[in-house]
Amino acid sequence: MSVINGFLDSLLYLFNTSGLATLQWQNYVMVGVACVLLFLAIKKEFEPLLLLPIAFGMLLVNLFPAIMAAPSTDMKPLTEYLASHPDVTESTIGYPITILDGVKYVNYPTNGGLFYYLYQGVKLGIYPPLIFLGIGAMTDFGPLIANPKSFILGAAAQVGIFITFIGAIALGIFTPQQAGAIGIIGGADGPTAIYVTTKLAPELLGPIAVAAYSYMALVPIIQPPIMKLLTTKKERSVVMKVSRPVSKLEKILFPIIITVVIALLLPDAAPLVGMLMLGNLFKESGVVDRIFKTAQNELMNIVTIFLGVTVGATATGQTFLKLQTLGIIALGLIAFMMGTACGILFGKLMYVVTKGKVNPLIGSAGVSAVPMAARVANKVGQQENPSNFLLMHAMGPNVAGVIGSAVAAGVLLSILG
């Protein structure tokens, strides 16, 4: 009988320490959400490089919350501690000793979960600039240099950030810092959204990161209806002239000049823009092939994994399933749509000013979802005119949007940080 009782006690202990006994309904809902995101990443290939690790991090933390647990201090009776550490004496123990009711206890630290330590790269603002380093190494700023007017369209697409920022404050349910973090979703730049949120409203990191990357993945679905609504068939059919060739010297000077200007005028944007331009200088200089390849491949891939799983691990059921989260997702969608619309409207203005030489569709690429937004602009243009190739023209505003979102982040941080 004692053997049976011991066996039953063991089964009961296993059940009480399992997820079946400790998880709450919110965790199971988030497991379902994570599975949906995994489906979108794997089956639909919606931004899989980031959506897949984010979704798996979300899945894992809701099944095993301790993986994100912070280090803590535990107490154990001194006699038990010394019995389990025969090479230690009371005088050499190295930890504080507390006396309670005449019994001595050892206060010793316990380790945190794996994701807690990996998450420090997000919390300390390390991962997003490293992602920008990799993006810079993969980016060709040639179309932007050849057509500097693209800067206007890249800047115009960031207007949605500030419109949403004002709107979120007007609702009265978000602090100015939270409103700033929500507004940055409109830039369609995941690393920038994460960077700003960790500085201004870290408690909102989970929903904002998921919203930002979800809308980046849905660019081919969200943007075309807005593009067709705000432009005419004649405007969408405009064939733009081939851009001038850009010299190697221009490509080398560009990242240096941009870094100097941004660092002097808007220091808060310097970490993001500086690393973006450093990566690009690796590429264009042609003298550091080894670290250029590392920046765009190994380093980029490693940081993407760490960033994705740890950001996903912030989306626990208890923090994610709130009415506030629905507001963030709705406002994020509005921010992204407004950014797209503002870029197109400025494109229409340039169409008028240049007497029909600029296709307004390229303004939609001013959001920094590189290169997907540029591809969508090209696709919509070819639907109206199969001989129309807008990709390289749209890449100008697209890479300008990357710089623009980082600058917008610097403005928000300087105002609200």
C-alpha positions in Angstrom: 0.0 0.0 0.0 2.8 2.4 0.8 4.3 1.8 -2.6 1.0 2.6 -4.3 0.6 5.8 -2.1 4.1 6.8 -3.0 3.4 6.3 -6.7 0.2 8.3 -6.5 2.0 11.1 -4.6 4.5 11.2 -7.4 1.8 11.4 -10.0 0.1 14.2 -8.1 3.4 16.1 -7.8 4.0 15.8 -11.5 0.5 17.1 -12.3 0.8 20.0 -9.9 4.1 21.1 -11.4 3.0 20.6 -15.0 1.5 23.2 -17.3 -1.9 21.5 -17.1 -2.2 22.7 -13.5 -0.3 26.0 -13.6 -1.3 27.6 -16.9 -4.3 29.9 -17.2 -6.9 30.3 -20.0 -5.0 33.3 -21.4 -2.0 31.2 -22.0 -4.0 28.7 -24.1 -5.5 31.5 -26.1 -2.0 32.8 -26.9 -0.9 29.3 -27.9 -3.7 29.5 -30.4 -2.5 32.9 -31.6 1.0 31.6 -31.9 -0.1 28.7 -34.0 -2.0 31.1 -36.4 1.2 33.2 -36.8 3.2 30.1 -37.4 0.7 29.1 -40.1 1.1 32.6 -41.7 4.8 32.4 -41.6 5.2 28.9 -42.9 2.3 28.4 -45.2 1.7 31.9 -46.4 5.4 33.0 -46.1 4.4 36.3 -44.4 7.7 37.8 -43.2 8.8 34.3 -42.1 12.3 35.3 -41.0 10.9 37.2 -38.1 7.3 36.1 -37.8 8.4 32.5 -37.3 10.8 33.0 -34.3 8.3 35.6 -32.8 5.5 33.1 -33.0 7.6 30.3 -31.5 8.8 32.5 -28.7 5.2 33.4 -28.0 4.3 29.7 -28.1 7.1 28.6 -25.7 6.6 31.3 -23.1 2.9 30.6 -22.8 3.6 26.9 -22.3 6.7 27.4 -20.1 6.6 30.9 -18.5 9.7 30.2 -16.4 11.8 30.5 -19.6 11.3 34.3 -19.3 11.7 34.4 -15.5 14.1 37.0 -14.0 16.8 35.9 -11.5 15.6 35.9 -7.9 16.9 35.3 -4.4 15.9 32.1 -2.6 16.3 31.1 1.1 17.4 27.8 2.5 18.2 26.8 6.1 21.9 27.0 6.6 22.3 23.4 7.8 20.6 22.2 4.5 22.8 24.4 2.4 26.0 23.3 4.1 24.9 19.6 3.8 24.6 20.0 0.0 27.8 22.0 -0.3 30.4 20.1 1.8 33.3 22.2 0.5 31.7 25.4 2.0 31.7 26.6 5.6 29.6 29.3 7.3 32.5 31.7 7.2 33.2 31.1 3.5 29.7 30.8 2.2 29.8 34.2 0.4 26.0 34.9 0.6 24.0 37.0 3.2 22.6 35.0 6.2 19.3 35.9 7.7 18.1 34.7 11.2 14.4 34.0 11.5 12.9 32.6 14.7 16.4 31.5 15.8 17.1 29.6 12.5 19.8 30.7 10.1 18.9 30.9 6.4 21.1 31.4 3.4 20.0 34.0 0.9 21.4 32.8 -2.4 20.6 33.8 -6.0 18.8 31.6 -8.5 19.3 31.8 -12.3 16.8 33.4 -14.6 15.2 31.7 -17.6 17.1 31.4 -20.9 15.0 34.1 -22.7 15.5 36.5 -19.8 19.2 36.7 -20.6 18.7 36.8 -24.4 16.0 39.6 -23.9 18.6 41.9 -22.4 19.8 42.6 -26.0 16.3 44.0 -26.6 16.0 45.8 -23.3 19.3 47.5 -23.6 18.7 48.5 -27.2 21.4 46.3 -28.7 19.6 44.1 -31.2 17.7 46.7 -33.3 20.9 48.7 -34.2 22.6 45.4 -35.1 19.6 44.6 -37.4 20.1 48.0 -39.0 23.7 47.1 -39.6 22.7 44.1 -41.5 20.0 46.0 -43.4 22.6 48.6 -44.4 24.9 45.9 -45.7 22.1 44.6 -47.9 20.7 48.0 -49.1 21.6 49.8 -52.4 21.1 53.6 -51.9 21.8 54.1 -55.6 18.1 54.8 -56.6 17.8 57.3 -53.7 21.1 59.1 -54.6 20.1 59.2 -58.3 16.7 60.8 -57.4 17.0 62.8 -54.2 13.4 63.8 -54.5 12.7 60.4 -53.2 13.6 61.7 -49.7 10.4 63.8 -49.8 8.3 60.7 -50.4 10.1 58.7 -47.7 9.5 61.6 -45.3 5.9 61.9 -46.3 5.1 58.3 -45.5 6.2 59.0 -41.9 3.4 61.5 -41.4 1.1 58.7 -40.4 3.3 58.1 -37.4 2.7 61.5 -36.0 -1.0 61.6 -36.9 -1.5 58.3 -35.0 0.6 59.6 -32.2 -1.7 62.6 -31.8 -4.8 60.4 -32.2 -3.6 57.9 -29.5 -3.1 60.8 -27.1 -6.5 62.2 -27.9 -8.2 58.9 -26.9 -7.0 59.5 -23.3 -6.2 55.8 -22.6 -2.5 56.0 -23.5 0.3 58.0 -22.0 2.3 60.2 -24.4 5.1 57.6 -24.3 2.8 54.8 -25.1 1.2 56.8 -27.9 4.7 57.5 -29.4 5.5 53.8 -29.4 2.1 52.9 -31.0 2.6 55.6 -33.7 5.9 54.2 -34.8 4.1 51.1 -36.1 3.2 53.4 -39.1 6.7 53.3 -40.3 6.4 49.6 -41.1 9.8 49.0 -39.6 9.9 46.3 -37.0 13.4 46.9 -35.5 12.6 50.7 -35.2 9.3 49.9 -33.5 11.0 47.6 -31.0 13.8 50.1 -30.4 11.3 52.9 -29.6 9.0 50.8 -27.6 11.8 49.5 -25.3 12.8 53.1 -24.6 9.3 54.6 -24.2 6.8 51.9 -23.2 8.4 48.5 -22.7 5.2 47.1 -21.2 3.6 47.3 -24.7 6.5 45.5 -26.5 4.6 42.3 -27.2 1.5 43.7 -28.9 3.4 46.5 -30.7 6.0 44.1 -32.1 3.4 41.6 -33.3 1.4 44.4 -34.9 4.4 45.9 -36.6 5.6 42.7 -38.1 2.1 41.6 -39.0 1.4 44.7 -41.0 4.8 44.5 -42.7 3.8 41.0 -43.8 0.4 42.2 -45.0 1.8 44.9 -47.2 0.6 43.2 -50.4 -2.9 43.0 -49.0 -3.3 46.4 -47.2 -1.6 48.7 -49.7 -3.1 48.0 -53.1 -6.7 49.1 -52.2 -5.4 52.4 -50.8 -3.2 52.9 -53.9 -6.1 52.3 -56.3 -8.5 54.5 -54.2 -6.2 57.5 -54.2 -4.9 57.4 -57.8 -6.4 57.4 -61.3 -5.7 54.8 -64.0 -3.8 57.5 -65.9 -1.6 58.2 -62.9 -0.9 54.5 -62.3 0.1 54.1 -65.9 2.9 56.7 -65.9 6.2 55.3 -67.2 9.1 57.0 -65.5 12.5 57.7 -67.1 15.5 55.6 -66.3 17.5 57.1 -63.4 21.0 58.3 -64.0 24.0 56.0 -63.1 25.5 56.6 -59.7 29.3 56.6 -59.2 31.1 54.6 -56.6 32.3 57.8 -54.9 28.8 59.0 -54.4 27.8 55.7 -52.8 30.8 55.9 -50.5 30.2 59.5 -49.5 26.4 59.1 -49.0 26.5 57.0 -45.7 29.3 59.3 -44.3 27.3 62.5 -45.0 24.0 61.1 -43.7 25.7 59.9 -40.5 27.3 63.3 -39.9 24.0 65.2 -40.6 21.8 63.0 -38.4 24.3 62.7 -35.5 24.6 66.5 -35.4 20.9 67.4 -35.8 19.1 64.5 -34.2 21.4 62.5 -31.8 18.6 60.2 -30.6 18.4 58.7 -34.1 22.2 58.2 -34.4 22.4 54.6 -33.1 19.9 53.4 -35.7 21.0 55.6 -38.7 24.7 55.2 -37.8 24.6 51.4 -37.8 22.5 51.5 -41.0 25.1 53.6 -42.7 28.0 51.6 -41.3 26.6 48.5 -42.8 26.2 50.3 -46.1 29.7 51.6 -46.0 30.9 48.0 -45.5 29.1 47.2 -48.8 30.1 50.2 -50.9 33.7 50.6 -49.8 34.6 47.2 -51.3 37.6 46.8 -48.9 36.1 44.8 -46.0 34.5 41.9 -47.9 34.7 39.5 -44.9 32.9 41.7 -42.4 30.5 42.9 -45.1 29.4 39.3 -45.7 29.3 38.7 -41.9 27.1 41.7 -41.3 24.5 40.7 -44.0 24.6 37.0 -43.3 25.8 35.4 -40.0 25.4 38.4 -37.7 22.1 39.4 -39.2 20.7 35.8 -38.9 21.9 35.3 -35.3 20.5 38.7 -34.1 17.2 38.0 -36.0 16.8 34.7 -34.1 17.5 36.3 -30.7 15.3 39.3 -31.4 12.4 37.3 -32.7 12.1 34.7 -30.0 12.6 37.1 -27.1 10.1 39.7 -28.5 7.6 36.9 -29.0 8.3 35.8 -25.4 7.0 39.1 -24.1 3.5 38.3 -25.4 2.2 36.3 -22.5 -1.5 35.8 -22.2 -1.7 37.9 -19.0 -0.1 40.9 -20.7 -1.4 40.5 -24.2 -5.1 39.7 -23.8 -6.3 43.1 -22.8 -8.7 45.7 -24.3 -5.7 48.0 -24.6 -4.1 45.5 -27.0 -7.0 45.6 -29.4 -6.6 49.4 -29.4 -2.9 49.1 -30.2 -3.6 46.8 -33.1 -6.3 49.0 -34.5 -4.2 52.2 -34.1 -1.2 50.4 -35.7 -3.3 49.6 -38.7 -4.5 53.2 -39.0 -0.9 54.4 -38.7 0.3 52.1 -41.5 -2.6 53.0 -43.7 -2.1 56.7 -43.1 1.6 56.4 -43.9 0.8 54.7 -47.2 -1.8 57.3 -48.0 0.4 60.3 -47.2 3.2 58.8 -49.4 0.8 58.4 -52.3 -0.7 61.9 -51.8 2.8 63.5 -51.9 3.4 61.4 -55.0 0.3 62.9 -56.6 1.7 66.3 -55.7 5.0 65.5 -57.4 3.0 64.2 -60.4 1.3 67.6 -60.8 4.5 69.6 -60.2 6.5 67.6 -62.7 3.6 67.6 -65.2 3.1 63.9 -65.2 6.7 62.6 -65.0 6.3 61.0 -61.5 4.1 57.9 -60.9 2.3 58.5 -57.6 2.4 54.8 -56.8 6.1 55.0 -55.8 5.0 57.2 -52.8 3.4 54.1 -51.2 6.9 52.6 -51.0 7.9 55.4 -48.6 7.1 53.1 -45.7 10.2 51.2 -44.9 9.0 47.6 -45.6 12.0 46.9 -47.8 11.7 45.7 -50.5 8.2 44.4 -50.3 6.6 47.9 -50.6 8.6 48.7 -53.7 7.6 45.4 -55.2 3.9 46.1 -54.5 4.1 49.5 -56.2 5.8 47.9 -59.2 3.1 45.2 -59.4 0.2 47.6 -59.2 1.8 49.8 -61.9 2.2 46.8 -64.2 -1.5 45.9 -63.7 -2.3 49.1 -65.5 0.6 49.1 -67.9 2.5 45.8 -68.4 5.5 47.7 -69.9 5.8 49.8 -66.8 8.7 48.9 -64.5 8.6 51.0 -61.3 10.7 48.8 -59.0 14.0 50.8 -59.1 12.0 54.1 -58.9 10.1 52.8 -55.9 13.3 51.6 -54.2 14.3 55.3 -53.8 11.4 56.2 -51.5 11.6 52.7 -50.0 15.2 53.1 -48.7 14.4 56.7 -47.8 11.6 55.3 -45.6 14.2 53.3 -43.7 16.1 56.5 -42.9 12.8 58.4 -42.3 11.5 55.9 -39.8 14.7 56.1 -37.9 14.6 59.9 -37.9 11.0 59.8 -36.8 12.0 57.5 -33.9 14.7 60.0 -33.0 12.2 62.8 -32.9 9.8 60.8 -30.7 12.6 59.8 -28.3 14.0 63.4 -28.1 10.5 64.7 -27.2 9.2 61.9 -25.0 12.3 60.1 -23.8 
